[in-house]
Amino acid sequence: MALRLCLDINVFYSEFFSRTKRVFPSSASDLVDWVDSGNCPAGPVQLIISWPMVEQWENVLIRNLKIPKNDAEAIANNLAVLAMDGPISESPHMVLGSGYVPFATEEEIGKAARALKDRQAKDPENPPLYDEVEDDRIVYLTAIVAGADVLVTDNLKDFRRGNFQQFERDDLIVASHGDRSLVVATPFFVAHWLRSGVPITPAFIRSRPDLFIVKPKDTGFDAEPK
């Protein structure tokens, strides 16, 4: 069975930047190489992605890396190709109703929306597509609804929202919504275990309580691992 791996846009950014500066391999470059080939030391790997994430990647390439629009579109659309060429051949998902997934307070949403307007006003030629909360929520929704085993992100703190289990280490959490749960972890953490031949899943994390020690305040977390 293929490991279902959702890579946050910041992982692709890190990989693209490191290759441009010729500072690789890295955890990010290994992860991107594995979803490119559809295989890693732990077995088959399927990229989980959505069309809003593809559009966001194009937007980031244009705004942050000054890639011409046509080139940025081609690079971003390659994520769809990677997903469809994977061992499960899964097309990018559509994200619908993301506003109904509990992920942030009204105050946080309002603050992010105001910040987005300011950012759009500063760069009207290439404005950001989403505010920071909406961007994170789209990635989370893509991973949780599409049944990803792992969501890999450089900004783990942004996903410490809603129903999640945290540990005595700061490089992973297990998040859940409804009957779904997934590991949310840093590129270094995920790449380390995959290089070791271990497919990371919520069930694996919970099967090693001596290694992944739950913080006492989260012992009430009762979502069942998939």
C-alpha positions as CSV (number, residue, x, y, z in Angstrom):
1,M,0.0,0.0,0.0
2,A,1.3,3.4,-0.9
3,L,2.1,6.0,1.7
4,R,-0.2,9.0,1.1
5,L,2.0,12.1,1.5
6,C,0.8,15.7,1.4
7,L,3.6,18.2,1.1
8,D,2.9,21.8,2.1
9,I,3.8,24.5,-0.4
10,N,6.6,25.6,1.8
11,V,8.3,22.2,1.3
12,F,8.3,22.7,-2.5
13,Y,9.5,26.3,-1.9
14,S,12.5,25.0,0.2
15,E,13.3,22.4,-2.4
16,F,13.1,24.8,-5.3
17,F,15.2,27.4,-3.5
18,S,17.9,24.9,-2.4
19,R,18.3,23.6,-5.9
20,T,18.5,27.1,-7.3
21,K,21.3,27.9,-4.8
22,R,22.8,24.4,-5.3
23,V,22.6,23.5,-1.6
24,F,21.1,20.0,-1.7
25,P,20.3,17.2,-1.0
26,S,18.1,18.2,1.9
27,S,15.1,16.7,3.6
28,A,12.8,18.8,1.3
29,S,14.7,17.7,-1.8
30,D,14.5,14.0,-0.8
31,L,10.8,14.3,-0.2
32,V,10.1,15.9,-3.5
33,D,12.4,13.4,-5.3
34,W,10.4,10.6,-3.6
35,V,7.0,11.9,-4.8
36,D,8.5,12.5,-8.2
37,S,9.6,8.9,-8.5
38,G,6.6,7.5,-6.6
39,N,8.9,5.5,-4.4
40,C,11.0,5.9,-1.2
41,P,13.1,3.6,1.0
42,A,9.8,2.8,3.0
43,G,7.9,1.8,-0.2
44,P,5.5,3.4,-2.7
45,V,4.6,7.1,-2.2
46,Q,1.6,8.9,-3.5
47,L,1.5,12.7,-3.6
48,I,-1.7,14.2,-2.2
49,I,-2.4,17.7,-3.6
50,S,-5.3,19.9,-4.5
51,W,-5.9,22.5,-7.3
52,P,-5.9,25.4,-4.8
53,M,-2.5,24.3,-3.7
54,V,-1.3,24.1,-7.3
55,E,-2.6,27.7,-7.8
56,Q,-0.9,28.8,-4.6
57,W,2.4,27.3,-5.7
58,E,2.2,29.3,-9.0
59,N,1.4,32.4,-7.1
60,V,4.4,31.9,-4.7
61,L,6.7,31.3,-7.6
62,I,5.7,34.6,-9.3
63,R,5.6,36.7,-6.1
64,N,8.6,35.3,-4.1
65,L,10.9,33.9,-6.7
66,K,10.0,36.3,-9.6
67,I,9.4,33.4,-12.0
68,P,7.7,34.6,-15.3
69,K,4.0,33.7,-15.2
70,N,4.1,31.1,-18.1
71,D,7.1,29.3,-16.5
72,A,5.5,29.5,-13.0
73,E,2.3,27.9,-14.4
74,A,4.2,25.1,-16.0
75,I,6.2,24.4,-12.8
76,A,3.1,24.5,-10.7
77,N,1.1,22.2,-13.0
78,N,3.9,19.7,-12.7
79,L,2.5,18.9,-9.2
80,A,-0.7,17.7,-10.8
81,V,1.5,15.5,-13.1
82,L,3.3,14.0,-10.1
83,A,0.1,13.1,-8.4
84,M,-1.4,11.5,-11.6
85,D,1.9,9.6,-12.3
86,G,2.0,8.3,-8.7
87,P,1.4,4.6,-7.8
88,I,-2.3,5.3,-7.2
89,S,-2.6,7.8,-10.1
90,E,-4.6,10.3,-8.0
91,S,-5.6,13.6,-9.6
92,P,-5.4,16.8,-7.6
93,H,-8.5,17.3,-5.4
94,M,-10.9,20.1,-5.2
95,V,-11.3,21.9,-1.9
96,L,-14.9,22.7,-1.2
97,G,-16.5,24.1,2.0
98,S,-13.2,24.7,3.7
99,G,-14.8,27.5,5.8
100,Y,-16.8,24.9,7.7
101,V,-13.7,23.0,9.0
102,P,-13.0,24.3,12.6
103,F,-9.5,25.7,12.2
104,A,-9.3,29.2,13.6
105,T,-11.2,31.7,15.7
106,E,-13.2,34.6,14.2
107,E,-10.6,37.0,15.6
108,E,-7.7,35.1,13.8
109,I,-9.7,34.9,10.6
110,G,-10.5,38.6,10.7
111,K,-6.9,39.6,11.4
112,A,-5.6,37.4,8.6
113,A,-8.1,38.9,6.2
114,R,-7.1,42.4,7.0
115,A,-3.4,41.5,6.6
116,L,-4.2,40.0,3.2
117,K,-5.8,43.3,2.0
118,D,-2.6,45.2,3.1
119,R,-0.4,42.7,1.2
120,Q,-2.6,42.9,-1.9
121,A,-2.5,46.7,-1.9
122,K,1.3,46.6,-1.7
123,D,1.7,44.4,-4.7
124,P,-1.4,44.9,-6.9
125,E,0.3,43.4,-10.0
126,N,0.9,40.0,-8.3
127,P,-1.3,39.9,-5.2
128,P,-1.4,36.9,-2.8
129,L,-4.3,34.5,-3.4
130,Y,-5.1,33.6,0.2
131,D,-4.6,34.9,3.7
132,E,-2.4,32.9,6.0
133,V,-5.3,31.1,7.8
134,E,-7.1,30.2,4.6
135,D,-3.8,29.0,3.0
136,D,-3.1,26.6,6.0
137,R,-6.7,25.5,6.1
138,I,-6.7,24.5,2.5
139,V,-3.6,22.4,3.0
140,Y,-5.1,20.8,6.1
141,L,-8.4,20.1,4.4
142,T,-6.7,18.6,1.4
143,A,-4.7,16.2,3.6
144,I,-7.4,15.2,6.0
145,V,-10.3,14.7,3.5
146,A,-8.1,13.1,0.9
147,G,-6.9,10.5,3.5
148,A,-3.3,11.5,3.7
149,D,-1.1,9.6,6.2
150,V,1.3,12.5,6.6
151,L,1.2,16.3,6.1
152,V,4.7,17.6,5.9
153,T,5.3,21.3,6.7
154,D,8.0,23.7,7.7
155,N,5.4,25.7,9.7
156,L,4.2,23.1,12.2
157,K,3.0,25.8,14.6
158,D,0.3,26.9,12.1
159,F,-1.4,23.5,12.4
160,R,-1.6,23.4,16.1
161,R,-5.3,24.1,15.9
162,G,-8.5,22.3,16.6
163,N,-8.3,18.7,17.7
164,F,-4.7,17.5,17.8
165,Q,-2.4,15.4,20.0
166,Q,1.0,16.8,20.9
167,F,4.1,15.1,22.2
168,E,7.2,15.8,24.3
169,R,9.0,16.7,21.1
170,D,8.2,19.6,18.9
171,D,8.6,18.1,15.4
172,L,5.2,16.4,15.0
173,I,1.6,16.3,16.1
174,V,-1.3,14.0,15.2
175,A,-4.3,16.0,14.0
176,S,-7.8,14.7,13.6
177,H,-11.2,15.8,12.2
178,G,-14.2,13.5,12.4
179,D,-13.0,9.9,11.8
180,R,-9.8,11.0,10.1
181,S,-6.4,11.5,11.6
182,L,-3.0,12.2,10.2
183,V,0.6,12.9,11.2
184,V,1.6,16.5,10.7
185,A,5.4,16.8,11.0
186,T,8.5,18.6,9.8
187,P,10.4,17.6,6.6
188,F,13.4,16.5,8.7
189,F,11.3,14.2,10.9
190,V,9.4,12.6,8.0
191,A,12.5,12.2,5.7
192,H,14.4,10.6,8.6
193,W,11.9,7.8,9.1
194,L,11.3,7.2,5.4
195,R,15.0,6.9,4.9
196,S,15.0,4.3,7.6
197,G,12.3,2.3,5.8
198,V,9.5,3.2,8.1
199,P,6.2,4.5,6.7
200,I,4.9,7.1,9.1
201,T,1.2,6.9,10.1
202,P,-0.8,7.8,13.1
203,A,-1.0,4.1,14.0
204,F,2.8,3.9,14.0
205,I,3.2,6.9,16.2
206,R,0.7,5.6,18.8
207,S,2.3,2.2,18.7
208,R,5.6,3.6,20.1
209,P,4.5,5.4,23.3
210,D,8.0,5.0,24.7
211,L,9.5,6.9,21.7
212,F,6.6,9.4,21.1
213,I,5.6,10.5,24.6
214,V,2.2,12.2,24.7
215,K,2.1,15.5,26.7
216,P,-0.1,15.0,29.8
217,K,-2.6,17.7,28.9
218,D,-3.5,15.9,25.7
219,T,-4.4,12.5,27.2
220,G,-8.0,13.2,26.5
221,F,-7.4,12.9,22.7
222,D,-9.6,10.0,21.7
223,A,-9.6,9.9,17.8
224,E,-8.9,6.5,16.5
225,P,-5.9,6.2,14.0
226,K,-6.7,5.2,10.5
